[in-house]
């Protein structure tokens, strides 16, 4: 198993746990956007959206550029890649475990068939 930064993974998964933040990331996947544009689809205040964006920033999932009064947000996908790799390792672990279990069950079935024959 590769060692991953547990702090980074914790922040990434905590940020991704919220559906509003996942939708914001989906919006940013289409390109950079200002905070007010990101807030339009939601029935919540601008300060509430800003709180969500701060969580995403702390997780390293977005970065903010400021041009005067306009704050533009950009998707930073690297933390999601690390989280995906972490999940992939466990997926492989479980697939290998299930494969071994399947082989063991085949062996048991073969033994049972041999015992059934007179």
C-alpha positions in Angstrom: 0.0 0.0 0.0 1.2 3.5 -0.9 1.3 6.0 1.9 -1.0 8.9 1.4 -1.3 12.1 3.4 -4.2 11.3 5.7 -4.8 15.0 6.3 -5.2 15.6 2.5 -7.4 12.6 2.1 -9.5 13.6 5.1 -10.0 17.1 3.7 -10.8 15.8 0.2 -13.4 13.3 1.4 -14.9 15.8 3.8 -15.2 18.3 1.0 -16.7 15.7 -1.4 -19.2 14.5 1.2 -21.5 17.5 0.6 -23.7 17.4 -2.5 -23.5 21.2 -3.0 -19.7 21.1 -3.1 -19.8 18.2 -5.5 -22.1 20.2 -7.8 -19.8 23.2 -7.6 -16.9 21.1 -8.6 -19.0 19.8 -11.5 -19.7 23.4 -12.6 -16.0 24.2 -12.4 -15.1 21.1 -14.5 -16.7 23.1 -17.3 -14.3 26.0 -16.8 -13.3 28.7 -14.4 -16.2 30.7 -12.9 -16.7 33.7 -10.7 -18.3 33.2 -7.3 -21.6 34.9 -8.2 -21.9 32.6 -11.3 -21.3 29.6 -9.1 -24.0 30.7 -6.7 -26.8 31.3 -9.3 -28.2 27.7 -9.3 -28.5 27.5 -5.5 -31.2 28.9 -3.3 -28.7 30.0 -0.7 -26.9 33.2 0.2 -23.6 34.3 -1.2 -21.9 33.9 2.2 -23.2 30.3 2.4 -21.7 29.6 -1.1 -18.5 31.2 0.1 -18.3 28.9 3.0 -18.6 25.9 0.7 -15.9 27.4 -1.5 -13.6 27.8 1.5 -14.0 24.2 2.4 -13.1 23.3 -1.2 -10.1 25.6 -1.1 -8.8 24.1 2.2 -9.0 20.7 0.6 -7.0 22.0 -2.4 -9.9 21.2 -4.8 -10.2 24.8 -6.0 -8.1 27.8 -6.2 -9.2 31.4 -6.1 -7.9 34.3 -8.3 -8.9 37.8 -7.5 -9.2 40.5 -10.1 -10.4 43.6 -8.3 -13.7 42.7 -6.7 -14.2 39.6 -8.9 -13.2 36.3 -7.4 -12.7 33.6 -10.0 -12.5 29.9 -9.0 -10.6 27.2 -10.8 -10.9 23.4 -10.3 -7.8 21.7 -9.0 -8.3 18.0 -9.5 -5.0 16.7 -8.0 -6.5 15.9 -4.6 -9.3 13.9 -6.3 -6.7 11.9 -8.2 -5.0 11.0 -5.0 -8.3 10.0 -3.4 -9.1 8.0 -6.5 -5.8 6.2 -6.3 -6.4 5.4 -2.6 -9.8 3.9 -3.5 -8.3 2.0 -6.4 -5.9 0.2 -4.1 -8.7 -1.0 -1.9 -10.8 -2.0 -5.0 -7.9 -4.2 -6.2 -7.5 -5.6 -2.7 -11.2 -6.6 -2.6 -11.2 -8.0 -6.1 -8.2 -10.2 -5.3 -9.9 -11.3 -2.1 -13.0 -12.2 -4.0 -11.0 -14.0 -6.6 -9.3 -16.1 -3.9 -12.6 -16.8 -2.3 -14.0 -17.9 -5.7 -11.1 -20.3 -6.2 -11.6 -21.7 -2.7 -15.3 -22.3 -3.3 -14.5 -24.1 -6.6 -12.0 -26.3 -4.8 -14.7 -27.2 -2.2 -17.2 -27.9 -4.9 -14.7 -30.2 -6.7 -14.0 -32.1 -3.4 -17.8 -32.5 -2.8 -18.3 -33.9 -6.3 -15.4 -36.4 -5.7 -17.0 -37.5 -2.4 -20.4 -38.0 -4.0 -19.1 -40.5 -6.6 -19.2 -44.0 -5.3 
